[in-house]
Amino acid sequence: MPKRTDIHKILVIGSGPIIIGQAAEFDYSGTQACQALKDEGYEVILVNSNPATIMTDTDIADRVYIEPLTVEFVSKIIRKEHPDGLLATLGGQTGLNLAVQLSRSGVLDELGVQLLGTNLDSIDKAEDREKFRELMMELGEPVPASEIVTSLAEAEHFVEKIGLPVIIRPAFTLGGTGGGLAYTSEELTTITENGLKLSPVHQVLIEKSIAGFKEIEFEVMRDHNDGAIAVCHMENVDPVGIHTGDSIVTAPCQTLSDRDLQRLRSVSLRIVRALKIEGGCNVQLALDPRSDQYYIIEVNPRVSRSSALASNDRLSNCQSGGEDCCRLPT
């Protein structure tokens, strides 16, 4: 694809402090993005709140701002630098959330700054639990019984219908913060109240537990012309119910049959195309080890912890000739 000539200066949002959900893999991906953009001749402006990263080295970008990753401070940088584009999908959930907030604040439209990569509508469909569930139902893809709630009373009413245990997933939080698995009514109360408090939109997804299923991930890339490829597939050693941040992940998958592997690969590509994601993303699925049943867990419309593993693993797998997921999709 030829280089775009309508943009000359790009603002890259970093990942912030090194905590769960904002760790070194996002520093790595952001650094690579800055270097690639500079190689293409673009002027690169970087903002990150963490000075103890490779990304904030003055050689990485043309100008580096070490400032809080908030709408207030980044808006000031945008008004000062007047970038043509904003790249946020390589800064983890922090970068993604900030891009959404900047867009909704009106500052991007006001100053004519383009959101590069995945557009706001696609991010919203992937991040909003209810919209994502509706899209999966339109595609005919299975998702666990679930309901979006904004209060403890709504959560308790839904659990009366589907029973315990349930998984509680707050919307728009980092690394699963505020979520958890509730086996008792007391745990339901504690986790739901905490999740509602920590969610920026005070919204959590209550979902029928599929703990014990195999947790499978596909790292997928898609371009503006709908060309998509599953770069790598991964399997969590621990089953669903153990957060991926606490689990060992192997690449490629170790226990899936070729039939299951190709089936889940095709599903992942189909979902990413339906979301119209542009760039790298991560698809998480659950597979019942006792049957053919699978469920869609979520899609991260950005780079993730798995992206760093995939970027370092793909070359060796391709060289071995054993990775079906390295082939272009048919």
N, C-alpha and C positions, 0 to 999 in steps of 0.2 A: 504494500500500500504506500503511495507517495506521501512525502512529508506534508503536513498541513501548513499552508502559508497564511492562514487567517489568524494564527496565534503566534506570538513571539516571546511572551513572558509568562511563566507558569509558577503558581504558588503551590508548593507541596506541603501538606500537613503531616507532621510527624506523629509519633505514637504516645508521647508523654513519658511518664515515669515507668520504671521497670517493675511492674506488679503483675499479678495474674490478669491476663487479657490485654496487657500492654508490654509484652516482654521483648526479648532481644530479636526475635524473628521479624518483628515489624520494623525495628531499627535497620535490620539487614535489608529488607525489601525496599524500605524508603531510600536507603543509601543507593541501592542499585538503580532505583527509578531516577534519582537525581543525576547519576552518572550517565545513564542512557539518554536522558533528555538533553544534557549538555553535549553529549556526542552528536546528537541530531542538530545541534546549533541553537537550541532554545536557551533563553536566559532563565535561570532557575532561582526562585526565592524559597527559602525553607523556614518554617516556623516549628519549633519544638520546645517544650518546657523543660526538657531534661538535658543539662549540659554534659552529662557523663555518658555520651553516646558517640558512636562513629559518625552518625548522621550530622551532628553539629560541628564537625571539623570544617574549618573555613575553606578547605579545598573541595568539599563535596558540592556546595552550591555557590552561586555568584554572590548571594547575600544570605546570611543566616541570622534569624531572630530567635533568641532564647527568651520566650515570653509564655505566660499562662495560655493554655489552649482553651480559650473562652471566646464567645461571640464578641465581647467588648474589645479584647485585645487584638484578635485576628481582623476584626473590622477596621481597626486603626491601621493595621499593616496594609490591608487591601487599599484603603484610601490613600496611603502614602505611596505605595508601589504601583498601583493600577495594573495588576496582572490581567492578561487576556483569558487565562484559564485557571481552574482550581482542580488539583488532583488530590483526592482524599482517600481513595480505596486502598492505599498502601500504608495507611497509618492505623490499621486495626479498627476496633469498634470506636475508639476515641475519635479518629479522623472521620469516620463515617457519620457518627452522631453530630459532630461539629459542622460538617458540610450541610446536613439536613437543617440544623439550627440557623446557619448563615443564610441558606436559601429562604427559609421561612421568615427570617428577619427582614428580607427585602433588599439587603445590601448587594447581593450578587446581581439582581436585576437592575438596581439603581446604577451600578457602575459598569454594567455590561460584561460581567465575568461569567464565562462558561464553566459549567460543572463537567469536567472531562471524565470519560469512562462511563460507567453505569449511571443512567439518569435517575432523577429523584423519584419518579413514578415506580421504576423497577426496584429501587432501594426500599421504598415504602411497602411494596407488595411482598418483598422477601422478609422485611423486618416486622411488619405488622402481623401479629399472629392470626387474626381473624381473616385478613385479606389473603394471607398465604394459604390458610386452610380452604378458603373458598376456591382459590385457583387450583389446588390439588384435587378438589372434588370435581371441578370442571374438566380436568385432565383425566379423571378416573383413577387417580393414584391414591392408594390407601393411606390414611392418617389415623392415629389413635383417636378414640372418642374424646372430645375436648370442648372446652367452652371458655371464652374470655370473660373474666369477672373484674369488677372494680370495687368489690366490697367482700368482707368475710361472709356475710349472709348469703350472697350469691354463690360463693364457693361451696358453702355447706349445703345449699339446696341442690347444686349439681352433683355433689358427691353422694347424696342420698339416692340419686338415680343410678350412678355407675358403680358405686362402692369403692372401698379402699383396697390396695394402695393407689395413690395418684402422684404424678410428678407436677411440681409447681414451677412454672417458668416465667419470671418477670420480663416484661417487654423493655427493649433498649437498655440492657445492662451489660456490663463487661464480664466476660468469662463465667457466665452463669451466676453472677453475684445475686444473692437473695433468693435463689431457687433451692429446690431440694425434693426429696422423696418422703412423702407422708404415709406412714402405716397406721397411725392412730388419729383420732379427732383432735387430740392435744397438739400433735405435730402439725396437723392441717392448720390449726389456728395460728400457731407460732410462725410457721413458714409463710403463710399467706399474708399475714399482717406485715411481716418484715419485707416481703416481696413488693407489696403495694407501696410501702414507704420508699423503697429504693428505686422503683421504676420511675423514670422521668415523666411518664404519662399515667402513673398510678394504675397500672393495668397488669394483670398476670393471666397466664394461660393455665388452667387446670386440665390435666391430661391423664387419661387412663394409663396406668403404669405398664410399661413393656420391659421392665427390669429383667435381666437375664438373657435378652436377645443379643445376638452378635451386633456390634456397632461397626459399620463400614463407612468409609469416607472416599469420595472421589474428588480429586482436584481437577477442575474444569476451566478451560479458557474459551472465550467466544469473542469474535470480532464484530464490527458494525455490519458486515455483510452476511452474518449468520453462519460463518465458518466456526465450528466448535470442535474441540478435541478434549478427551479425558486424558490428562497428562499423566496421572498416577492414581493408583488405588491403594488404600490403606485399611488395616484392620486393627482395632483396639484389642489388646490382649485381655483387658477386663471387659465384661459385658456392659450393656446399657444399664445405667444406675450408678456407675462410677464416672464422674466427670472426666472428660477427655484430658483436661489439664492435669489430672492425677494419674493418668493411665499410660502405660507403655504402648506405643503404636508401631506396627511393623509395616513396611512397604517392600514388596507388594503384599497383598492378602495371603494368608497362609493356609486357611482351612476351607475356602470356598471352592465349590466345583466350578468348572468352566461355564456351565450353564447358568449358575447363579451369578457368576462374575459378569458375564456378558449381558444378562438381563438387567442387573442393577446399573451397569454402565450405560445401557441404552436409556433407562429411566432417568438417570442423572442428566444426560445430554438433552433429553426432551424437556425436562423441567427448566434447565438453564435457558434454553431457547424460548420457552414460554414466558419466562421472566424478562427476556431481552437484556440479560446482563452483558456488559461489555468489559472485557478484561478477565482477571482471574477470580475464581470463587471456589467455594467449598460446599459440597453436598454431603449431608449426613443421613444415613439410612440404618434401619434396624432389620435384622433377618432372624426369624425364629429358627433356632438350630434343630427343632423337632418337626418342622414342616416347611412348605414352600412360601409361607406367608412373610411378607415384608411390609414395613411402614416407612414413610418419609418422616424424618425427624425435623430437619430444618435446612435452609440454605444460607450461608454467609456470603452476601454480595460484595465480598472484599477478600483480600488475602487473609490467611488465618495461620494458626500455629502449624497446621499441616502443610502450608505452602513452602515453608523453609525445608521441611523434610522432602517434599516432592521435588523442589528445585535442585537439591543435592543428590537425589536418588535416581532421577529419570535417566540421566546419561548412562549410568552403569547398567540399568535395566535394559535400555535400548540396545546397548552394545552386546548384551547377552542374547538378544533376539527373542527373549521370552515374554515380553510384555504386550499383550493384545491391546492394552489401553494406550499404547503409544502410537497405534495406527490411526490414520485419519478416519473419521466416522463415515460410514456408508449411508 
